[in-house]
C-alpha cells in the first residue's frame, strides 16, 4: 500500500513539473501554430481511376468548403486577441475536426488549443463571464461531437 502512495506522489509531482516547465501563453501558442499551418500539408495521392464516363447529371449544390487551416487559425487568433473567446473556441473546435493537416500541424493545433483552454478555464475560475460562456460552449461541443 505504501508503494502505491509513493508511486502516486511521484507521478503527481512529475506531471506538475512537466506542466510547469512548458507554460506558454495562449496567444503565442496560437501564433506558433499559425506559422506551422502556413507550411503545406502533404498531398494525399488520389486513387487511380479507370477511364469512366463522366455523368451528365448535375450534382446538387454542396456547402462551401472549409477555409484552409492557416486562415481558420488566424481568424481564431484574431478572435481570441479581441476577447471573443466563444468564437475562438468554436473555430478551434472546427479546425480540429479537419483532416487535411500534417501531423506537425495537428500537434501545433493541439498545443495551442491546450494553451487557450487553460487560460480560458483560469479566467472562468476567476469569474470572467466571457470565459465562463466559452467554457460552457466548449463543453457542449465536446459532448455533442461524441
C-alpha atoms as a printed R data frame, in Angstrom:
    type eleno elety resid chain resno       x      y       z
1   ATOM     1    CA   UNK     A     1   0.000  0.000   0.000
2   ATOM     2    CA   UNK     A     2   2.895  2.343   0.810
3   ATOM     3    CA   UNK     A     3   4.370  1.669  -2.618
4   ATOM     4    CA   UNK     A     4   1.179  2.813  -4.341
5   ATOM     5    CA   UNK     A     5   1.027  6.039  -2.334
6   ATOM     6    CA   UNK     A     6   4.678  6.771  -3.062
7   ATOM     7    CA   UNK     A     7   4.199  5.941  -6.729
8   ATOM     8    CA   UNK     A     8   1.124  8.204  -6.908
9   ATOM     9    CA   UNK     A     9   3.013 11.049  -5.267
10  ATOM    10    CA   UNK     A    10   5.918 10.588  -7.669
11  ATOM    11    CA   UNK     A    11   3.594 10.597 -10.702
12  ATOM    12    CA   UNK     A    12   1.772 13.677  -9.468
13  ATOM    13    CA   UNK     A    13   4.999 15.593  -8.928
14  ATOM    14    CA   UNK     A    14   6.324 14.541 -12.328
15  ATOM    15    CA   UNK     A    15   3.193 15.793 -14.067
16  ATOM    16    CA   UNK     A    16   3.324 19.059 -12.116
17  ATOM    17    CA   UNK     A    17   6.962 19.702 -13.036
18  ATOM    18    CA   UNK     A    18   6.442 18.868 -16.693
19  ATOM    19    CA   UNK     A    19   3.316 21.016 -16.921
20  ATOM    20    CA   UNK     A    20   5.002 23.985 -15.249
21  ATOM    21    CA   UNK     A    21   8.051 23.729 -17.441
22  ATOM    22    CA   UNK     A    22   6.022 24.002 -20.659
23  ATOM    23    CA   UNK     A    23   3.940 27.059 -19.846
24  ATOM    24    CA   UNK     A    24   3.235 29.374 -22.761
25  ATOM    25    CA   UNK     A    25   0.544 31.945 -23.153
26  ATOM    26    CA   UNK     A    26  -2.301 31.136 -25.487
27  ATOM    27    CA   UNK     A    27  -1.639 33.946 -27.948
28  ATOM    28    CA   UNK     A    28   1.965 32.874 -28.548
29  ATOM    29    CA   UNK     A    29   0.882 29.230 -28.941
30  ATOM    30    CA   UNK     A    30  -1.727 30.289 -31.498
31  ATOM    31    CA   UNK     A    31   0.859 32.376 -33.351
32  ATOM    32    CA   UNK     A    32   3.292 29.443 -33.412
33  ATOM    33    CA   UNK     A    33   0.549 27.156 -34.699
34  ATOM    34    CA   UNK     A    34  -0.332 29.697 -37.394
35  ATOM    35    CA   UNK     A    35   3.278 29.575 -38.611
36  ATOM    36    CA   UNK     A    36   3.173 25.785 -38.743
37  ATOM    37    CA   UNK     A    37  -0.172 25.881 -40.571
38  ATOM    38    CA   UNK     A    38   1.394 28.025 -43.300
39  ATOM    39    CA   UNK     A    39   3.502 25.018 -44.290
40  ATOM    40    CA   UNK     A    40   1.726 22.985 -46.952
41  ATOM    41    CA   UNK     A    41   0.231 19.715 -45.795
42  ATOM    42    CA   UNK     A    42   1.417 16.691 -47.749
43  ATOM    43    CA   UNK     A    43  -0.972 15.905 -50.540
44  ATOM    44    CA   UNK     A    44  -2.708 12.598 -50.344
45  ATOM    45    CA   UNK     A    45  -2.427 10.691 -53.592
46  ATOM    46    CA   UNK     A    46  -5.672 10.430 -55.487
47  ATOM    47    CA   UNK     A    47  -6.811  6.892 -56.133
48  ATOM    48    CA   UNK     A    48  -6.195  5.746 -59.672
49  ATOM    49    CA   UNK     A    49  -9.464  5.750 -61.517
50  ATOM    50    CA   UNK     A    50 -10.137  3.748 -64.607
51  ATOM    51    CA   UNK     A    51 -11.446  5.666 -67.562
52  ATOM    52    CA   UNK     A    52 -15.064  6.174 -66.632
53  ATOM    53    CA   UNK     A    53 -17.603  8.252 -68.441
54  ATOM    54    CA   UNK     A    54 -18.414 11.470 -66.690
55  ATOM    55    CA   UNK     A    55 -22.001 11.735 -65.520
56  ATOM    56    CA   UNK     A    56 -24.158 14.216 -67.370
57  ATOM    57    CA   UNK     A    57 -26.478 14.811 -64.416
58  ATOM    58    CA   UNK     A    58 -25.576 17.867 -62.412
59  ATOM    59    CA   UNK     A    59 -24.605 17.226 -58.824
60  ATOM    60    CA   UNK     A    60 -26.588 19.071 -56.158
61  ATOM    61    CA   UNK     A    61 -25.002 22.210 -54.781
62  ATOM    62    CA   UNK     A    62 -22.734 21.488 -51.841
63  ATOM    63    CA   UNK     A    63 -21.852 23.675 -48.901
64  ATOM    64    CA   UNK     A    64 -18.890 25.985 -49.279
65  ATOM    65    CA   UNK     A    65 -15.612 24.245 -48.475
66  ATOM    66    CA   UNK     A    66 -13.983 24.954 -45.141
67  ATOM    67    CA   UNK     A    67 -11.324 27.661 -45.232
68  ATOM    68    CA   UNK     A    68  -7.704 26.492 -45.237
69  ATOM    69    CA   UNK     A    69  -6.385 25.570 -41.764
70  ATOM    70    CA   UNK     A    70  -3.959 28.506 -41.688
71  ATOM    71    CA   UNK     A    71  -6.728 31.016 -42.421
72  ATOM    72    CA   UNK     A    72  -9.076 29.467 -39.847
73  ATOM    73    CA   UNK     A    73  -6.338 29.527 -37.195
74  ATOM    74    CA   UNK     A    74  -5.540 33.171 -37.930
75  ATOM    75    CA   UNK     A    75  -9.210 34.007 -37.510
76  ATOM    76    CA   UNK     A    76  -9.285 32.111 -34.206
77  ATOM    77    CA   UNK     A    77  -6.193 34.047 -33.061
78  ATOM    78    CA   UNK     A    78  -7.792 37.364 -34.018
79  ATOM    79    CA   UNK     A    79 -10.983 36.418 -32.151
80  ATOM    80    CA   UNK     A    80  -9.019 35.362 -29.083
81  ATOM    81    CA   UNK     A    81  -6.970 38.577 -29.031
82  ATOM    82    CA   UNK     A    82 -10.182 40.597 -29.418
83  ATOM    83    CA   UNK     A    83 -11.659 38.868 -26.379
84  ATOM    84    CA   UNK     A    84 -14.204 36.901 -28.404
85  ATOM    85    CA   UNK     A    85 -13.454 33.654 -26.622
86  ATOM    86    CA   UNK     A    86 -16.578 31.806 -27.750
87  ATOM    87    CA   UNK     A    87 -15.778 32.472 -31.408
88  ATOM    88    CA   UNK     A    88 -12.148 31.421 -30.927
89  ATOM    89    CA   UNK     A    89 -13.201 28.191 -29.201
90  ATOM    90    CA   UNK     A    90 -15.710 27.414 -31.967
91  ATOM    91    CA   UNK     A    91 -13.125 27.995 -34.697
92  ATOM    92    CA   UNK     A    92 -10.529 25.846 -32.944
93  ATOM    93    CA   UNK     A    93 -13.067 23.064 -32.463
94  ATOM    94    CA   UNK     A    94 -13.985 23.112 -36.173
95  ATOM    95    CA   UNK     A    95 -10.329 23.242 -37.148
96  ATOM    96    CA   UNK     A    96  -9.541 20.222 -35.004
97  ATOM    97    CA   UNK     A    97 -12.105 18.223 -36.993
98  ATOM    98    CA   UNK     A    98 -10.393 18.952 -40.327
99  ATOM    99    CA   UNK     A    99  -8.379 16.119 -41.798
100 ATOM   100    CA   UNK     A   100  -6.256 17.970 -44.339
101 ATOM   101    CA   UNK     A   101  -3.364 18.688 -41.946
102 ATOM   102    CA   UNK     A   102   0.043 17.163 -41.483
103 ATOM   103    CA   UNK     A   103   0.961 15.540 -38.163
104 ATOM   104    CA   UNK     A   104   3.088 18.596 -37.270
105 ATOM   105    CA   UNK     A   105   0.145 20.889 -37.956
106 ATOM   106    CA   UNK     A   106  -2.178 18.750 -35.838
107 ATOM   107    CA   UNK     A   107   0.320 18.784 -32.975
108 ATOM   108    CA   UNK     A   108   0.750 22.568 -33.172
109 ATOM   109    CA   UNK     A   109  -3.031 22.960 -33.196
110 ATOM   110    CA   UNK     A   110  -3.413 20.684 -30.190
111 ATOM   111    CA   UNK     A   111  -0.722 22.604 -28.251
112 ATOM   112    CA   UNK     A   112  -2.379 25.938 -28.997
113 ATOM   113    CA   UNK     A   113  -5.814 24.562 -28.127
114 ATOM   114    CA   UNK     A   114  -4.487 23.316 -24.785
115 ATOM   115    CA   UNK     A   115  -2.956 26.713 -24.014
116 ATOM   116    CA   UNK     A   116  -6.129 28.586 -24.980
117 ATOM   117    CA   UNK     A   117  -8.375 26.335 -22.934
118 ATOM   118    CA   UNK     A   118  -6.012 26.521 -19.968
119 ATOM   119    CA   UNK     A   119  -6.187 30.316 -19.989
120 ATOM   120    CA   UNK     A   120  -9.951 30.309 -20.528
121 ATOM   121    CA   UNK     A   121 -10.512 27.880 -17.647
122 ATOM   122    CA   UNK     A   122  -8.283 30.067 -15.455
123 ATOM   123    CA   UNK     A   123 -10.262 33.179 -16.338
124 ATOM   124    CA   UNK     A   124 -13.548 31.344 -15.796
125 ATOM   125    CA   UNK     A   125 -12.381 30.293 -12.333
126 ATOM   126    CA   UNK     A   126 -11.818 33.987 -11.552
127 ATOM   127    CA   UNK     A   127 -15.377 34.811 -12.638
128 ATOM   128    CA   UNK     A   128 -14.830 36.211 -16.160
129 ATOM   129    CA   UNK     A   129 -18.271 35.946 -17.794
130 ATOM   130    CA   UNK     A   130 -16.875 35.655 -21.348
131 ATOM   131    CA   UNK     A   131 -14.617 32.805 -20.253
132 ATOM   132    CA   UNK     A   132 -17.470 31.070 -18.433
133 ATOM   133    CA   UNK     A   133 -19.583 31.253 -21.597
134 ATOM   134    CA   UNK     A   134 -16.668 29.912 -23.671
135 ATOM   135    CA   UNK     A   135 -16.179 27.008 -21.241
136 ATOM   136    CA   UNK     A   136 -19.874 26.132 -21.426
137 ATOM   137    CA   UNK     A   137 -19.770 26.267 -25.202
138 ATOM   138    CA   UNK     A   138 -16.594 24.148 -25.335
139 ATOM   139    CA   UNK     A   139 -18.053 21.507 -23.066
140 ATOM   140    CA   UNK     A   140 -21.264 21.434 -25.093
141 ATOM   141    CA   UNK     A   141 -19.315 20.991 -28.345
142 ATOM   142    CA   UNK     A   142 -17.242 18.205 -26.774
143 ATOM   143    CA   UNK     A   143 -20.393 16.424 -25.620
144 ATOM   144    CA   UNK     A   144 -22.165 16.791 -28.963
145 ATOM   145    CA   UNK     A   145 -19.205 15.640 -31.058
146 ATOM   146    CA   UNK     A   146 -19.096 12.198 -29.439
